[in-house]
Amino acid sequence: FRVWNEPNNPVKNQTKDRAELYMKLLKKVYTRIKPDFPEVQIGAFATTGIGRSVEFIKWACDSCDTNENPTQYFDYVSVHLYNTPNITDDKGFKALRALVDGYGGEDKEIWCNEYGFYDDTAETDWFKPQNPHAKAAYTSVLTAQMLANKYADKCLIYALADRNATELTES
């Protein structure tokens, strides 16, 4: 389970208050579920944008009492990444790993469990048809980079279809 999808999206939600509220909810969910269902994996944050994720997660973890380890309230960190072929985020993933480790979460996996590419070589509008071959190639490269560089322990593709499709079967 992931607690609250993209609490830092839209951009107006990228605040310390929202991060503190998120951490309160995460603590409540984790401490209510884990005792009765220890096998359930609870993911934290599910934030969008790696750079913005690092900032939001830091605010959330900093809102904990100084004597508590914030990583005790989740089993893995979830982030979302959407890119074009011209954007990579090597520094962002390294900063995310360092942040989680810095709070004592060296044993916590990072899951990029919502990601995909859009083809910006001809059209940058997500809502117009795009080259599915280019999107598949870029997404494959990103997956290989995340796994090879250990940026993410698990990768789950979200967007690979045309964004203008009215139904998934038409994508």
N, C-alpha and C positions, 0 to 999 in steps of 0.2 A: 504494500500500500504506500501511496505517497500522500502526504498531508498538504492539502491546499495547492492547487495547480497555479503556478506563476504568481505568487503573492506580490512580486515586484513589477507586475505588468498590469496596466500600462505604466508609462514612465512616471505618472503622478503618484504611483504607489511606492516608488523607490524612496522611502523615507525611513528614518530611524524609528519613528512611532510604529510604522507598519511592521518593521522587522521585530520590534519588541512584542507586538501583538502576536505575530507569527510564532515566536519562541514560546509564549505562554500557551498557545493552542497545541503546539508540538509536544510540550511537556505533558499536558493534560491527556492527549491522545495516547502517547507512548506509555505513560504510567497506568492508564486504564486497560490497555490491550495486552501488553507484554506479560503480565503475571498469569493471565489465563490462557494466552496463546503465544508461548515463547517461540514457536516456529515461524510466526508471521514476521516478515521483513518489513520494517517501516522506514520509508525513505523521507528524507528531510529536504526542504527548500523547493525543489522543482522550479527553480528560478530560470528566467530567460536572460540571455546575454551573459557571456562568461565574465567580462569585466564588471558588469553590473551585479552579477551573482556574487562575486568576491566581496564587493562592498556590502551588499545586503546581508550575506552570511556573517560577515564580521560584526555588523551592527547587532544581528540577532544573538550571536554567541556572547558578545560583550554585555548584553542586557542581563545575562545570568549573574547570580551572586558570585562573588569572587571565590568562594569555597566550593563551588560546584563545577563539574566538568560538563560543558554543554553537549559533548559528543555522546554522553550516556543516554540521550533522548532520541537517538536514531541509529539505524543499522547501516544505512548508506546515504550518500549525498546524491541528489538528483539535480541535473542541470539540463537546460535546453539550448541548442545551438542551431541557428539558421544562418547560412552563409551564401556568398557568391563565390565563384572560382577565384576572385581576386582578394578574398579576405581569409586570412588564417588567424588563429588565436593561440599561438605557441606560448606567449607570455601569460595569457589569461589562464590557461590550464595549469601551468607551473605555479602561478600565484594561488590558484584554488587548492592544489595539492599541498602547498606550503602552509596555507591558512588552516586547512583541516588538520594537518600534522601538528601545527603549532598549538592547537587546542587539545592535543593528546589523541587525535583520531587517526593515528598511523594505520590502525587495523580497519578503518572504514573505507569501503569501496566508493568510487565515484562512478555514477551511472550517467551517461549522456543518453537519457531515455526519451528524448524527443529531439530529433534533428533532421536536417535535410538541406538541400541546396536549391537555389533557383538559378536559372541560366541567365546571367547578365550580359552575355556576349551580344545579344541582339535586342532583348526586351527585359526591362527591369520591373515591369508591373506583374505582381504575383497573380493577378486576376486575368491575365491573358495567356493563351497557349504558349508553351515553351517546348524546347527540344528535349524529349524524354531521354534520348541517348546521352546528351551532355549532362543532364541531371543525374542519371545513373552512374556515369563515369566519375563525376565530382563526388558524389556520395560514397562511392567505393573507395576513392582516394582518401577522403576524410576518415572513413572507418578504419582503413589500414593505418593511417597516421595516429589516430587516437589509441589504437591497440598497440602498435609497435612502440610508440613513445610512452606508453603507460599513462596517458592522460585520462583515460577512462577504462574501467574494468569491465563494463558492460555497455553495449551500444545498441540502441533500438531506433530504427529509422521511422520517422513520422511522415515527412512530406517528400514524396517522390512523384506523385501524380500531378496532372495539370490542376492548378488551383481554380480554374473556371468551370470545372465539371460540376453539374448540378447533383449528380448522384455518384457514389463511389464506383458503381459498375461502369460508368462512362469515363472514368479517369484513365 
